[in-house]
Amino acid sequence: MTEGRATFPIEPWALTEIGLDHASLATHESVFALANGHIGMRGSFEEGEPVVVPGTYLNGFFEERPLPYAEAGYGFPEQGQTVVNVTDGKLIRLLVGDTPLDLAYGTIVDHRRTLDLRRGVLRRVTEWRSPNGRTVKVTSTRLVSLSRRSIAAIEYAVECTDDRGDLYVALQSDLLANEPVDSGSEGEDPRAAAALRRPLVSELAVGRGQRAVLVHRTSRSGLRMAAGMDHVVDVPDTATEDMEAGEDLARFTLAARLPQGRGLKLVKYLAYGWSSRRSAPALRDQVEGALATAKLAGFERLLSEQKQVLDEYWAQADVEVEGDDELQQAVRVGMFHVLQAGLRAERQPIPAKGLTGPGYDGHTFWDTETYVLPVLTYTAPHAARDALRWRHSTLELARERARVLGRHGAAFPWRTIRGEETSGYWPAGTAAFHINADIADAVVRYWHATGDEEFDRDFGAELLIETARLWASLGHFDSEDGFRIDGVTGPDEYTAVVDNNVYTNLMAQRNLREAAKAVARQPDVAGRLEVTDDEVAVWERAARLMRIPFDARLGVHMQSDAFTHHEEWDFETTPASSYPLLLNYPYFEIYRKQVIKQADLVMALHLRGDAFTQEEKAADFAYYEARTVRDSSLSAAQQAVVAAETGHLELAYDYWAEATLTDVQNLHGNSGHGLHIASMAGGWTVAVAGFGGMRDHDGRLLFAPRLPPRLTRLRFRVVYQGRILEVEVGTEKTSYRLVEGEPLDVHHHGRRITIGDGDCVLDIPPAPEVTPVRQPPGAAPRRRARA
């Protein structure tokens, strides 16, 4: 699948497609996807053609597949998990006379689609002339409800716009299972999904009147799902209706005569549900009940509910950027998709692609806790809570995985859908134990930001304790009285199975300390888990003696033991066509050189900034900037945050643009597989943590704002401990204001202040003078033309 670079007009609250760009079709299907955390629908056309990947997804619904190995080994996962393209309810095929509307044929007189970020709908207006000369105008409004978890709906209207008299049209509104899907794979690219042929087995098909329900199950994973549709029809003249329901297709057909200048309207209500335990009749009943209530409410009520949810969200979460309209648009698009990915997930994972495409087989990784949950924690905390409750629900599987590996506590999977480890590659999979500390970090952040005692008691403390037990059994005290964690892989997948990865060790250090605090806070939980005083003492000693490699000769931290002694990668003779390196060089060659796929130690400078001095941060950032090739979309946002903190504001600005525009402009050429939800989250992260300088170390809210030269104002709001705090950053001063809640203590560039009634306006100290840093040839951030 070859994808072009997407382009959209710049608007503050929308993303609009004007005309049809076939080269960018797959990317547009991703960026126009609608979801609520439970249902995801790609932005393919209602008519079904043209299409690249027509996917519809239910969070947590997957099929198993065997994982093949040339040579099997102990502890290797045996089963993979792949997201299933479930029954497609988006389809409303239109026949103009006897000619199907297909934008690849006939003449497009006018066409535009708009993703409305304030109303949460995808609107479409198309005027099309068929090969037989008849012209129709089609308008549609599609939503996936943010307030009703199982509901989606489409309003579809057709109007005859030519002057050739009455027009006969037919609409075929479908539920289609097992539709052919191109996974979007390119060669052996491991980022693309494993395609499944006919994953759904029919169990039940019911159709009567204007309503139909199809129930299917998967063959291997034992999951069952139901999809239902119902309709409301408004026709101007003579019409006929018909309903049929078979194993993989239910179709409601409406044929009507349209007088010149008149039109018809069809509202299609959709409901989805799945279960690993419930029977086919029970799921059918569940879906029919949801359809009945949605139809009773009506389409206008669904629109009103959608807008209300988003009004509340933007009121407490919006980021305003003054000086760069393109980034203003992209930041809001990213925040909208992050919200869609997790708002109604309700104890299901947040996949790396959200529910926008089949990339990465629909798996969730550490991206969720490290990139996505910080955004949700400070903008929609209940969604972060649900995501962490999902991790807790998989705890027994993580305990079992730890037992298989000969460890104590819990070993959470590198990639998964249901909770089992499904990574078949040990060095960049199972060995990346930092996932445990990333989960613990998200737990601690949520706890500090909300003070949610019930969560801490019922879920959080147990997650902290069991992840700490993993570190205590994975590491060891050496003869020099230090604590080592050997044979692990950090975030940089180009440096695998190493000793004392700084990011891993520092995040594990926090995990161990916070687990000890959780034991003190929740003695009943500690008693149930049989935590002893001696065990806590080991955690505290391990944290105190954690090895953090440092090269005194160079004056920088080593990403891992001896990293700075490795041979340098020959960047000068590496052609641009050889990136990403993992697709063009053997891992053996990559692992033993100083070449970094994505921010690793630099990310530690952000998330564990309390463990470094400012001088160390500046030196470390410069050293690792020169060796990071950014073969991962995860890198730019973290490099931007640390660049901003260390005074490289223009560089931070360029990285911010790259992270934020990754999917809006399809910068990596693979957005058609699904959106990079972590990178989209990076738009918020760089604004708030980068140029806003927000940190949350040890339950203290810190700000150190500074703007890059291009921007004149940055305003954002965060939810913290029941308050809504607004921060407005100008070129010389910062204003803090409590929108809602009791007075709050924060720090501004190291100075403690109390935000109460009225604005608190403070000066911004000048940025430190810096020596320019360099990147490997070809790895500098993509720079846009300056307006």
C-alpha positions in Angstrom: 0.0 0.0 0.0 1.6 3.2 -1.2 0.3 6.3 0.7 0.6 9.9 -0.3 1.2 12.8 2.1 -2.2 14.0 3.3 -3.1 17.7 3.1 -6.0 19.5 4.8 -7.1 23.1 5.0 -6.0 24.7 8.3 -9.0 25.2 10.6 -9.0 25.5 14.4 -11.7 23.0 15.2 -12.0 20.7 12.2 -10.2 18.5 9.6 -11.6 18.7 6.1 -11.1 16.7 3.0 -11.8 18.6 -0.2 -12.0 16.5 -3.3 -10.9 12.9 -3.5 -7.2 12.1 -3.3 -6.8 8.4 -4.1 -3.1 8.4 -3.0 -4.1 9.5 0.5 -7.2 7.4 0.8 -5.9 5.0 3.5 -4.6 7.8 5.6 -7.9 9.6 5.4 -9.7 6.5 6.5 -7.5 6.6 9.6 -7.7 10.3 10.5 -11.5 10.3 9.8 -12.0 7.3 12.1 -14.6 7.6 14.9 -14.4 5.7 18.1 -15.3 5.8 21.8 -12.9 3.2 23.3 -15.4 0.4 22.7 -16.3 0.7 19.0 -14.0 2.0 16.3 -15.0 2.7 12.7 -12.5 3.8 10.1 -13.5 6.7 7.8 -14.3 4.6 4.8 -17.2 5.8 2.6 -20.8 4.5 3.3 -21.0 3.2 -0.2 -18.1 0.9 0.4 -16.0 2.0 -2.6 -13.4 3.2 -3.1 -11.7 1.7 0.0 -8.3 0.5 1.2 -9.0 -0.8 4.8 -12.7 -0.7 5.7 -12.2 -1.8 9.3 -14.7 -1.8 12.2 -13.3 -2.9 15.6 -14.5 -3.8 19.0 -11.9 -3.2 21.8 -10.6 -6.4 23.1 -12.2 -8.6 20.4 -9.5 -10.7 18.7 -8.7 -14.0 17.1 -5.7 -16.2 18.2 -3.2 -17.5 15.8 -0.1 -19.7 16.3 3.2 -18.0 16.6 5.7 -19.8 14.3 9.3 -20.2 15.4 12.3 -21.6 13.4 13.6 -22.7 16.8 11.3 -22.7 19.8 12.6 -21.9 23.2 11.5 -22.1 26.8 9.0 -19.4 27.7 8.3 -18.3 24.1 4.6 -17.4 23.7 2.7 -20.0 21.6 -0.3 -17.9 20.6 -0.5 -14.5 18.9 -3.6 -12.3 19.1 -4.9 -10.2 16.2 -7.6 -7.6 16.2 -10.6 -8.7 14.1 -12.4 -6.6 11.5 -15.9 -7.2 12.9 -19.3 -6.8 11.2 -19.3 -3.6 9.1 -22.4 -1.5 9.8 -21.2 1.6 8.0 -22.4 0.4 4.6 -25.2 2.2 2.9 -24.9 1.6 -0.8 -26.7 3.9 -3.2 -27.9 3.0 -6.7 -28.8 6.0 -8.9 -31.1 4.3 -11.4 -29.2 1.1 -11.9 -25.8 2.7 -11.4 -24.0 2.4 -8.0 -22.5 5.5 -6.6 -18.7 5.0 -6.6 -16.4 8.0 -6.4 -13.9 6.2 -8.5 -16.3 6.4 -11.4 -18.7 9.0 -12.8 -18.0 12.7 -12.2 -17.4 14.3 -8.8 -19.0 17.7 -9.0 -18.2 18.6 -5.4 -17.0 16.6 -2.4 -15.9 17.3 1.1 -15.7 15.5 4.4 -15.2 17.2 7.8 -14.2 15.7 11.1 -15.8 18.2 13.6 -13.8 18.2 16.8 -16.4 20.0 18.9 -19.4 17.9 17.8 -17.7 14.6 17.4 -19.1 13.7 14.0 -17.9 13.0 10.5 -19.9 15.1 8.0 -19.8 14.5 4.3 -21.3 16.3 1.3 -20.9 14.9 -2.2 -22.5 15.9 -5.5 -22.0 13.2 -8.1 -23.0 12.7 -11.7 -23.4 9.1 -12.7 -22.2 7.8 -16.1 -25.8 7.9 -17.2 -25.9 11.6 -16.6 -28.1 11.8 -13.5 -26.9 14.0 -10.6 -27.4 13.5 -6.9 -26.3 15.2 -3.8 -25.4 12.9 -0.9 -25.0 14.3 2.7 -24.2 12.1 5.7 -23.4 12.6 9.4 -21.8 9.8 11.2 -21.1 9.4 14.9 -19.9 6.8 17.4 -21.5 7.8 20.6 -19.3 9.0 23.4 -22.1 8.8 25.9 -23.7 5.5 24.8 -20.9 2.9 24.7 -22.5 0.4 22.3 -24.1 2.9 19.8 -23.2 4.4 16.5 -25.5 6.1 14.0 -25.5 7.5 10.5 -27.9 10.0 8.9 -27.8 9.6 5.1 -29.7 11.9 2.8 -30.0 11.8 -1.0 -31.3 14.6 -3.2 -31.9 14.7 -6.9 -30.2 17.9 -8.2 -30.5 17.7 -12.0 -33.4 18.8 -14.1 -34.2 15.6 -15.9 -37.4 14.8 -13.9 -38.1 12.0 -11.4 -35.2 9.8 -10.3 -35.5 6.3 -9.0 -32.9 5.3 -6.4 -32.3 2.4 -4.1 -30.4 2.3 -0.8 -28.9 -1.0 0.5 -28.1 -0.6 4.2 -25.9 -3.6 5.2 -24.4 -5.5 8.1 -21.5 -7.3 6.5 -19.3 -9.8 8.2 -16.1 -11.3 6.9 -15.6 -8.6 4.3 -12.3 -8.9 2.4 -9.7 -6.7 4.0 -6.2 -5.6 2.8 -4.2 -5.4 6.1 -2.1 -2.7 4.6 1.1 -4.7 4.9 4.1 -3.7 2.9 6.6 -6.5 2.5 7.9 -7.7 5.8 7.2 -4.5 7.7 6.6 -5.8 11.3 4.4 -2.8 12.0 1.7 -4.0 9.8 -1.1 -6.4 11.0 -1.4 -10.1 10.3 -4.4 -10.5 8.0 -7.0 -13.0 9.0 -9.3 -14.7 6.4 -12.9 -15.1 7.4 -12.3 -14.9 11.2 -16.1 -14.9 12.1 -18.3 -18.0 12.3 -22.0 -17.3 12.0 -24.3 -18.3 14.9 -27.4 -16.3 14.5 -29.1 -14.1 11.9 -32.4 -12.3 12.6 -34.1 -9.7 10.4 -37.6 -8.3 10.7 -39.1 -5.0 9.6 -36.3 -2.4 9.5 -34.1 -4.2 12.2 -31.5 -7.0 11.9 -29.0 -8.6 14.2 -26.0 -10.9 13.3 -24.2 -12.9 15.9 -20.8 -14.4 15.2 -18.0 -16.1 17.2 -14.3 -16.6 16.6 -13.0 -20.1 16.0 -9.9 -20.0 18.3 -10.2 -17.3 20.9 -13.7 -18.3 21.9 -15.2 -14.7 21.7 -18.7 -13.9 20.5 -20.0 -10.6 19.1 -23.3 -9.2 17.9 -24.0 -6.3 15.6 -27.5 -4.8 15.1 -29.0 -2.2 12.9 -32.4 -0.4 12.8 -33.7 2.4 10.6 -35.9 5.5 10.4 -36.9 6.4 6.9 -38.3 9.7 5.5 -39.2 9.5 1.8 -41.0 12.1 -0.3 -43.0 9.8 -2.5 -43.5 6.1 -3.4 -41.1 3.7 -1.7 -40.7 0.0 -1.1 -38.8 -1.7 1.7 -37.3 -5.2 2.1 -35.2 -6.9 4.8 -33.1 -10.0 4.4 -30.7 -11.7 6.9 -28.2 -14.4 6.2 -25.0 -15.8 7.8 -22.7 -12.9 6.9 -25.1 -10.3 5.4 -28.2 -8.6 6.6 -29.6 -6.0 4.2 -32.4 -3.4 4.4 -33.3 -2.2 1.0 -35.2 1.0 0.4 -36.3 1.9 -3.2 -37.8 5.3 -3.8 -38.9 7.7 -6.4 -37.4 11.2 -6.0 -39.2 14.0 -7.7 -36.9 16.7 -9.1 -35.4 18.8 -6.3 -36.6 16.4 -3.6 -34.7 14.0 -1.4 -35.0 11.1 1.0 -33.4 10.6 4.4 -32.3 7.4 6.2 -31.2 7.3 9.8 -29.3 4.1 10.6 -28.8 3.1 14.2 -26.1 0.6 15.0 -25.3 -1.4 18.2 -22.4 -3.6 19.0 -21.5 -5.9 21.9 -19.2 -8.8 22.6 -18.5 -11.3 25.3 -16.3 -14.3 26.2 -19.1 -15.9 28.2 -22.6 -14.7 27.2 -24.7 -16.8 24.8 -25.7 -15.8 21.3 -29.4 -15.1 22.3 -28.2 -13.0 25.2 -26.0 -10.9 23.0 -28.7 -10.5 20.5 -31.1 -9.3 23.2 -28.4 -6.9 24.5 -27.9 -5.3 21.1 -31.7 -5.1 20.3 -32.3 -3.4 23.6 -29.5 -0.8 22.9 -31.0 -0.2 19.4 -34.4 0.3 20.9 -33.3 3.0 23.3 -31.1 4.8 20.7 -33.9 4.8 18.2 -36.3 6.1 20.9 -33.9 8.9 21.7 -33.5 9.9 18.1 -30.6 11.1 16.0 -30.9 14.8 17.2 -30.6 13.6 20.8 -27.5 11.6 20.0 -26.0 14.6 18.4 -26.8 16.7 21.5 -25.3 14.2 23.8 -22.1 14.0 21.7 -21.7 17.8 21.8 -22.3 17.9 25.6 -19.5 15.4 26.2 -17.1 17.3 24.1 -18.1 20.7 25.5 -17.2 19.4 29.0 -14.0 17.9 27.7 -12.7 21.0 25.9 -13.7 23.2 28.8 -11.2 21.4 31.0 -8.7 20.2 28.6 -8.2 22.5 25.6 -4.8 23.7 24.5 -4.7 27.1 22.7 -1.7 27.9 20.5 -1.2 31.4 19.2 1.3 31.9 16.4 1.0 28.6 14.5 -2.5 27.7 13.2 -1.3 24.5 11.7 -0.1 23.1 15.0 -3.2 24.5 16.8 -5.3 22.3 14.5 -3.0 19.2 14.8 -2.9 19.4 18.6 -6.6 19.4 18.9 -7.0 16.6 16.3 -4.5 14.5 18.4 -6.3 15.2 21.7 -9.6 14.3 20.0 -8.3 10.9 18.9 -6.7 10.2 22.3 -10.0 10.9 23.9 -11.8 8.6 21.4 -9.2 5.8 22.1 -9.9 5.7 25.8 -13.0 7.4 26.9 -15.3 4.4 27.0 -12.8 1.6 26.9 -14.0 0.6 30.4 -11.5 -2.0 31.5 -10.2 -2.8 28.0 -6.8 -1.8 26.7 -5.9 1.3 24.7 -4.2 -0.1 21.6 -1.2 1.6 20.0 -3.4 2.4 17.0 -6.5 3.0 19.1 -9.4 1.6 17.2 -8.4 3.3 13.9 -6.7 0.4 12.0 -5.1 -3.0 12.1 -1.5 -1.9 12.6 0.5 -3.8 15.3 -2.3 -6.4 15.2 -4.4 -4.2 17.5 -2.0 -4.7 20.4 -1.4 -2.4 23.4 2.2 -1.7 24.5 3.9 0.5 27.1 2.9 3.5 24.9 -0.4 3.5 26.7 1.0 4.1 30.2 3.8 6.4 29.2 2.3 8.5 26.4 -1.5 8.2 26.4 -2.4 8.0 30.1 -0.6 11.2 31.1 -2.8 13.1 28.7 -6.0 11.3 30.0 -4.9 11.7 33.7 -4.9 15.5 33.4 -7.8 15.9 31.0 -10.2 12.9 31.5 -9.0 11.1 34.6 -11.8 8.6 34.7 -10.6 7.2 31.4 -7.1 6.8 32.8 -8.6 5.0 35.8 -10.4 2.5 33.5 -7.2 1.8 31.6 -5.3 1.0 34.8 -8.2 -1.1 36.0 -7.8 -3.1 32.8 -4.1 -3.7 33.7 -5.2 -4.8 37.1 -7.7 -7.3 35.6 -4.7 -9.0 33.8 -2.6 -9.2 37.0 -3.1 -13.0 37.4 -1.8 -13.5 33.8 1.2 -11.3 34.6 1.9 -13.3 37.8 1.8 -16.5 35.8 4.2 -15.0 33.3 6.6 -14.1 36.1 6.4 -17.7 37.4 7.2 -19.0 33.9 10.3 -16.7 33.8 11.3 -17.8 37.3 10.6 -14.4 38.9 8.4 -13.2 41.7 5.6 -10.7 41.4 4.1 -9.9 38.0 5.7 -9.6 34.6 3.4 -7.6 32.3 3.5 -8.4 28.6 5.3 -6.4 26.1 2.4 -6.6 23.6 -1.0 -8.0 24.1 -4.8 -7.6 23.7 -6.1 -9.7 26.5 -3.2 -9.8 28.9 -1.1 -12.7 27.7 2.4 -12.1 26.2 2.2 -12.3 22.4 5.6 -11.0 21.5 7.6 -13.7 19.7 10.9 -11.7 19.8 12.7 -11.9 23.1 15.3 -9.1 22.8 12.9 -6.3 21.9 9.9 -8.0 23.6 10.0 -9.9 26.8 13.4 -8.5 27.7 11.8 -5.0 27.8 10.8 -5.4 31.4 10.5 -1.6 31.8 6.8 -2.1 31.0 6.4 -3.0 34.7 7.8 0.4 35.8 5.8 2.2 33.2 2.6 0.8 34.6 3.7 1.7 38.1 4.6 5.2 37.0 1.1 5.6 35.5 -0.5 4.3 38.7 1.5 6.8 40.8 0.7 9.7 38.5 -3.0 9.0 38.6 -2.9 8.6 42.4 -1.1 12.0 42.9 -3.3 13.7 40.4 -6.6 12.5 41.8 -6.1 11.3 45.4 -8.5 8.4 44.5 -8.4 6.4 47.7 -10.8 3.7 46.4 -8.5 3.1 43.4 -5.4 3.0 45.6 -7.0 0.5 47.9 -8.6 -1.8 45.4 -6.2 -1.6 42.4 -3.3 0.7 42.6 -1.4 -0.5 45.7 -1.6 -4.1 44.5 -0.1 -3.1 41.1 2.7 -1.3 42.8 3.5 -4.2 45.1 3.5 -6.9 42.4 5.6 -4.8 40.0 8.1 -4.0 42.7 8.4 -7.8 43.5 9.4 -8.3 39.9 12.3 -5.8 40.2 13.5 -7.3 43.5 13.7 -10.8 41.9 15.0 -9.6 38.5 17.9 -7.5 39.9 20.6 -8.4 42.4 23.0 -6.8 44.9 26.6 -7.0 43.6 29.9 -7.3 45.5 30.3 -3.6 45.4 27.0 -3.2 47.4 25.1 -1.8 44.4 21.8 -3.1 42.9 22.0 -4.2 39.3 19.3 -5.1 36.7 21.1 -7.1 34.0 20.0 -8.5 30.7 17.1 -6.2 29.9 16.1 -3.9 27.0 15.1 -0.3 27.5 12.9 1.8 25.3 15.7 1.9 22.7 15.1 -1.3 20.7 18.4 -0.8 18.9 20.3 -1.6 22.1 18.9 -4.9 23.4 19.6 -7.2 26.3 22.0 -4.9 28.2 23.0 -4.4 31.8 21.7 -1.4 33.9 19.7 0.5 31.4 19.4 3.9 33.0 15.8 4.4 32.0 14.8 1.0 33.3 16.8 1.4 36.6 15.5 4.8 37.4 11.9 3.9 36.7 12.3 0.7 38.7 13.8 2.8 41.5 10.6 4.9 41.6 8.5 1.8 41.4 10.3 0.2 44.5 10.0 3.4 46.5 6.3 3.9 45.7 5.5 0.3 46.5 7.0 0.8 50.0 4.8 3.9 50.4 1.7 1.9 49.2 2.4 -0.7 51.9 2.4 1.9 54.5 -0.8 3.5 53.1 -2.7 0.3 52.6 -1.7 -2.2 55.4 -4.8 -4.4 54.6 -3.7 -4.8 51.0 -0.1 -5.5 52.1 -1.4 -8.1 54.6 -3.5 -9.9 52.0 -0.5 -10.0 49.7 1.7 -11.2 52.6 4.2 -8.4 52.3 6.8 -8.6 55.1 8.9 -5.9 56.7 12.0 -7.6 55.3 10.6 -7.5 51.8 10.0 -3.8 52.0 13.5 -3.3 53.4 14.9 -5.0 50.3 12.9 -2.7 48.1 14.1 0.4 49.9 17.7 -0.8 49.9 17.6 -1.7 46.2 16.2 1.7 45.3 18.9 3.4 47.4 21.7 1.4 45.8 20.4 1.3 42.2 23.2 1.4 39.6 23.1 4.4 37.3 26.0 4.1 34.9 28.0 7.3 34.3 31.0 8.0 32.1 33.2 10.4 34.0 35.6 10.8 31.0 32.8 12.1 28.8 30.7 13.6 31.6 27.5 11.9 30.5 25.4 9.0 31.7 25.7 5.8 29.8 22.4 4.6 28.4 23.5 1.2 29.8 26.7 -0.3 31.0 29.6 0.4 28.6 27.3 2.0 26.0 29.7 4.9 25.5 32.5 2.4 24.8 30.7 0.8 21.9 31.8 1.5 18.3 30.1 4.5 16.7 27.7 3.9 13.9 28.9 5.2 10.5 26.2 7.7 9.8 28.0 9.4 7.1 28.0 6.4 4.7 24.4 5.2 5.7 22.1 6.2 2.8 18.7 7.6 3.5 17.2 4.6 1.8 18.5 2.4 4.6 16.2 3.9 7.2 14.6 2.5 9.2 17.7 0.5 10.1 15.8 -2.5 11.4 14.5 -3.3 7.9 18.0 -3.0 6.3 20.6 -4.2 8.7 20.9 -7.3 10.9 20.1 -6.7 14.5 23.5 -8.1 15.4 25.1 -5.1 13.6 22.7 -2.6 15.2 22.9 -3.9 18.8 26.7 -3.5 19.2 26.9 0.1 17.9 26.1 3.5 19.4 23.0 4.0 17.4 19.6 4.7 19.0 16.2 4.0 17.6 14.2 6.3 19.9 14.7 8.5 23.0 15.7 6.2 25.9 18.0 7.9 28.4 16.6 11.2 27.1 13.1 10.0 28.2 14.6 9.3 31.6 15.6 13.0 31.7 11.9 13.8 31.3 10.1 11.2 33.4 12.8 11.0 36.1 14.1 14.5 35.8 14.3 14.6 39.6 17.3 12.3 39.4 19.5 14.6 37.3 21.0 18.1 37.6 20.4 20.7 34.9 24.0 20.4 33.9 23.7 16.6 33.5 20.5 17.0 31.5 22.2 19.4 29.1 25.2 17.2 28.6 23.2 14.0 28.2 20.8 15.5 25.8 23.6 16.7 23.5 25.4 13.4 23.5 22.3 11.2 22.8 20.9 13.7 20.3 23.9 13.0 18.0 23.1 9.2 18.0 19.3 9.0 17.8 18.0 8.3 14.3 14.3 8.3 15.3 13.2 5.2 13.5 10.2 5.3 15.8 7.3 7.8 15.9 7.6 7.6 19.8 10.9 9.6 19.8 10.1 13.1 18.6 7.8 14.1 21.4 10.2 13.1 24.2 13.1 14.8 22.5 11.0 17.9 22.2 10.2 18.0 25.9 13.9 17.7 27.0 15.0 20.1 24.2 12.6 22.7 25.6 13.8 22.1 29.2 17.5 22.4 28.2 17.0 25.6 26.3 16.9 24.3 22.7 13.5 25.9 22.1 13.6 26.1 18.3 14.7 22.5 18.1 11.9 21.5 20.5 9.4 23.4 18.3 10.5 21.5 15.2 10.2 18.1 17.1 6.8 19.2 18.3 5.6 19.8 14.8 6.9 16.4 13.7 5.2 14.5 16.5 2.0 16.4 16.2 1.8 16.2 12.4 2.8 12.5 12.1 -0.6 11.4 11.0 -2.3 14.6 9.9 0.5 14.7 7.2 1.4 11.0 7.1 5.0 11.8 7.7 6.1 8.1 8.2 4.1 6.9 5.2 2.2 4.3 7.2 -0.8 6.2 8.8 -3.1 4.1 6.7 -2.4 1.2 9.1 -4.0 3.3 11.8 -3.1 6.4 13.8 0.0 6.6 16.0 -2.0 7.4 19.2 1.1 7.9 21.3 2.4 10.4 18.8 -0.9 12.2 18.8 -0.7 12.3 22.6 2.7 13.9 22.1 1.1 17.1 20.7 -0.4 17.7 24.2 2.7 16.5 26.0 5.1 18.9 24.2 2.7 21.8 24.7 2.2 21.1 28.4 5.3 19.3 29.6 7.7 20.9 27.0 6.8 24.6 26.6 4.6 24.6 29.8 7.4 22.8 31.7 4.9 20.8 33.7 6.3 18.0 35.9 4.7 15.9 38.6 7.5 14.5 40.7 6.5 13.1 44.1 3.1 14.6 44.0 4.3 18.2 43.5 3.1 20.1 40.5 5.9 22.0 38.9 6.0 24.4 35.9 8.9 26.0 34.1 7.2 27.6 31.0 9.1 29.1 28.1 7.9 29.7 24.5 9.8 29.1 21.3 10.3 32.3 19.2 7.5 31.4 16.8 4.7 31.3 19.4 3.2 34.4 21.1 0.9 32.6 23.5 0.2 29.1 24.8 -2.8 28.5 27.1 -3.8 25.1 28.5 -5.9 23.6 31.3 -5.2 20.6 33.4 -7.4 18.7 35.9 -5.5 18.1 39.2 -6.8 16.9 42.6 -10.4 18.1 41.8 -9.3 21.4 40.5 -9.2 22.8 36.9 -6.0 24.9 36.6 -5.4 27.2 33.6 -1.9 28.2 32.6 -1.3 31.0 30.1 2.2 31.4 28.9 3.3 34.5 27.1 6.7 35.7 25.8 7.7 37.3 29.1 5.1 36.3 31.7 3.0 33.4 32.8 -0.5 33.6 34.3 -1.9 30.9 36.6 -5.7 30.8 37.3 -8.0 28.4 39.1 -11.0 27.8 37.0 -12.6 25.5 39.5 -11.7 24.2 43.0 -9.8 25.0 46.2 -6.4 26.9 46.3 -3.5 24.9 45.0 0.2 25.0 45.6 2.4 24.8 42.5 6.0 25.7 41.6 7.0 28.2 39.0 10.6 27.9 37.9 11.5 26.6 41.3 9.4 29.1 43.3 6.5 27.9 45.3 3.3 29.8 44.8 -0.3 29.3 45.9 -3.0 29.7 43.2 -6.3 31.0 44.7 -8.7 33.7 43.8 -7.6 35.8 40.9 -4.7 35.4 38.4 -1.2 34.9 39.6 1.2 36.6 37.0 4.9 35.8 37.2 7.9 36.6 35.1 9.5 34.0 32.9 13.3 33.9 33.4 15.4 34.0 30.3 16.3 30.7 28.7 19.9 29.5 29.3 22.4 30.1 26.6 23.0 26.8 24.8 25.5 25.3 22.3 23.7 24.0 19.3 23.3 20.2 19.3 23.5 18.0 16.2 21.7 15.0 14.9 22.8 12.1 12.7 22.8 13.1 9.0 19.2 12.9 7.8 17.8 12.6 11.4 17.1 16.2 12.1 13.5 17.0 12.7 11.4 17.8 9.6 11.3 21.6 9.4 8.3 23.4 7.9 8.4 26.6 6.0 8.2 29.6 8.3 5.1 31.8 7.8 
